[in-house]
Amino acid sequence: MNWLVLSIVASVVLTVVLNLAIRLFPGSAERGARRVDDWAERQAAAREPGQARTQVIVPWKAMLIGSLVLTVGLNLLLWLL
């Protein structure tokens, strides 16, 4: 059971720390997004014409909830075994 609590606490703490880092350094989220956009544009430019382009959109709230659910589920499974 200690692993379950530790995993949930670590997940929440990491989320809070990352959100605080964004708040403490105004503009860092925009700079990071711009860097990712620039990288994606360079990758697209390097792609051969006619190659299929894949766009992946992941909602962050669903990822957070999914992470917590999977953490709890995996730890419960390990605890039962």
Kinemage of the C-alpha trace (Angstrom):
@kinemage 1
@onewidth
@group {chain A} dominant
@subgroup {mainchain}
@vectorlist {calphas} color= white
{ca met a 1} P 0.000 0.000 0.000
{ca asn a 2} L 2.963 2.318 0.562
{ca trp a 3} L 3.773 2.145 -3.173
{ca leu a 4} L 0.265 3.210 -4.063
{ca val a 5} L 0.380 6.249 -1.802
{ca leu a 6} L 3.897 7.124 -2.923
{ca ser a 7} L 2.957 6.883 -6.607
{ca ile a 8} L -0.145 9.027 -6.237
{ca val a 9} L 1.683 11.636 -4.169
{ca ala a 10} L 4.615 11.701 -6.613
{ca ser a 11} L 2.251 12.153 -9.562
{ca val a 12} L 0.398 15.020 -7.909
{ca val a 13} L 3.613 16.667 -6.664
{ca leu a 14} L 5.188 16.493 -10.121
{ca thr a 15} L 2.089 18.072 -11.672
{ca val a 16} L 2.062 20.859 -9.076
{ca val a 17} L 5.809 21.512 -9.433
{ca leu a 18} L 5.561 21.767 -13.220
{ca asn a 19} L 2.586 24.126 -12.941
{ca leu a 20} L 4.417 26.277 -10.370
{ca ala a 21} L 7.473 26.419 -12.618
{ca ile a 22} L 5.299 27.771 -15.421
{ca arg a 23} L 3.811 30.375 -13.074
{ca leu a 24} L 7.175 31.424 -11.589
{ca phe a 25} L 8.743 31.965 -14.996
{ca pro a 26} L 6.210 33.950 -17.030
{ca gly a 27} L 6.468 33.284 -20.723
{ca ser a 28} L 8.253 29.963 -20.295
{ca ala a 29} L 5.226 28.014 -21.534
{ca glu a 30} L 5.029 30.167 -24.655
{ca arg a 31} L 8.775 29.848 -25.289
{ca gly a 32} L 8.552 26.088 -24.886
{ca ala a 33} L 5.565 25.903 -27.220
{ca arg a 34} L 7.416 28.032 -29.788
{ca arg a 35} L 10.454 25.748 -29.601
{ca val a 36} L 8.281 22.696 -30.147
{ca asp a 37} L 6.554 24.441 -33.078
{ca asp a 38} L 9.909 25.373 -34.608
{ca trp a 39} L 11.150 21.815 -34.230
{ca ala a 40} L 7.957 20.451 -35.796
{ca glu a 41} L 8.301 22.854 -38.737
{ca arg a 42} L 11.894 21.751 -39.314
{ca gln a 43} L 10.788 18.126 -39.246
{ca ala a 44} L 7.963 18.862 -41.699
{ca ala a 45} L 10.350 20.697 -44.022
{ca ala a 46} L 12.720 17.722 -43.981
{ca arg a 47} L 9.876 15.359 -44.882
{ca glu a 48} L 9.680 14.181 -48.478
{ca pro a 49} L 6.723 15.448 -50.520
{ca gly a 50} L 3.890 12.947 -50.595
{ca gln a 51} L 4.743 11.448 -47.214
{ca ala a 52} L 1.737 11.138 -44.931
{ca arg a 53} L 1.540 13.647 -42.084
{ca thr a 54} L 0.261 12.494 -38.723
{ca gln a 55} L -1.193 14.965 -36.255
{ca val a 56} L -1.597 13.844 -32.671
{ca ile a 57} L -3.672 15.859 -30.222
{ca val a 58} L -3.703 14.709 -26.588
{ca pro a 59} L -5.870 16.475 -24.010
{ca trp a 60} L -3.776 17.077 -20.887
{ca lys a 61} L -6.665 16.535 -18.464
{ca ala a 62} L -7.360 13.087 -19.889
{ca met a 63} L -3.660 12.263 -19.666
{ca leu a 64} L -3.544 13.303 -16.008
{ca ile a 65} L -6.648 11.291 -15.119
{ca gly a 66} L -5.405 8.319 -17.127
{ca ser a 67} L -2.040 8.479 -15.391
{ca leu a 68} L -3.640 8.475 -11.951
{ca val a 69} L -6.013 5.625 -12.842
{ca leu a 70} L -3.205 3.520 -14.312
{ca thr a 71} L -0.950 4.241 -11.323
{ca val a 72} L -3.638 3.161 -8.884
{ca gly a 73} L -4.531 0.093 -10.957
{ca leu a 74} L -0.956 -1.065 -11.381
{ca asn a 75} L -0.143 -0.573 -7.722
{ca leu a 76} L -3.286 -2.395 -6.617
{ca leu a 77} L -2.364 -5.289 -8.912
{ca leu a 78} L 1.172 -5.385 -7.481
{ca trp a 79} L -0.191 -5.158 -3.948
{ca leu a 80} L -2.587 -8.073 -4.557
{ca leu a 81} L 0.189 -10.232 -5.995
